[in-house]
Amino acid sequence: MLLKLCWFMQVFTSVLLIVLVLLHSPKGDGIAAIGGASQMFSSQKSAEKGLNKLTYIVAAIFLLCTFLLGFGIVH
């Protein structure tokens, strides 16, 4: 039962992690880096901070499930 739960969490968090990474705003400066205009919008909004925190939590769960399944700790 625990093995099935861990596999489900592995698949669910992998899909969720892909979606969360795609939701992030691009961090590339592009051509604006030449004139220094890239610093104009460098502040991070609270929604982006929350998205970062959620991404870190989902990534930690994904890594934990990977560790448990990879080393055969869950039977």
C-alpha positions in Angstrom: 0.0 0.0 0.0 2.8 2.4 0.9 4.6 1.6 -2.3 1.5 2.5 -4.4 1.1 5.7 -2.5 4.8 6.6 -3.1 4.5 5.9 -6.8 1.3 8.0 -7.0 3.1 10.9 -5.2 6.1 10.5 -7.6 3.9 10.8 -10.7 1.7 13.5 -9.3 4.5 15.7 -8.0 6.4 15.3 -11.3 3.5 16.6 -13.3 2.8 19.4 -10.8 6.5 20.4 -10.8 6.5 20.7 -14.6 3.4 23.0 -14.4 4.8 25.1 -11.6 8.1 25.6 -13.4 6.3 26.7 -16.5 4.2 29.2 -14.5 7.3 31.1 -13.4 8.0 34.4 -15.1 11.1 34.4 -17.3 14.2 35.7 -15.6 16.3 36.4 -18.7 17.4 40.0 -19.2 17.5 39.8 -22.9 18.4 43.0 -24.8 17.5 45.1 -21.8 20.7 44.1 -20.0 22.7 46.2 -22.4 21.3 49.5 -21.3 20.7 48.7 -17.6 17.0 48.6 -18.0 16.8 45.1 -16.6 17.0 46.5 -13.1 13.8 48.4 -13.5 11.5 45.5 -12.8 13.7 43.4 -10.6 11.5 43.3 -7.5 9.7 40.1 -6.8 6.0 40.1 -6.3 4.3 38.2 -3.5 2.6 35.9 -5.9 6.0 35.0 -7.4 7.4 34.4 -3.9 4.5 32.1 -3.1 5.0 30.2 -6.3 8.7 29.8 -5.5 7.9 28.4 -2.1 5.3 26.0 -3.5 7.8 24.9 -6.1 10.4 24.2 -3.5 8.0 22.2 -1.4 6.8 20.1 -4.4 10.4 19.5 -5.5 11.3 18.3 -1.9 8.4 15.9 -1.9 9.5 14.7 -5.4 13.1 14.1 -4.3 12.0 12.3 -1.1 9.8 9.9 -3.1 12.6 9.4 -5.6 15.0 8.6 -2.7 12.5 6.2 -1.1 11.7 4.4 -4.3 15.3 4.4 -5.6 16.8 2.8 -2.6 14.0 0.3 -2.0 13.1 1.7 1.4 9.4 1.5 0.6 8.1 -2.1 0.1 
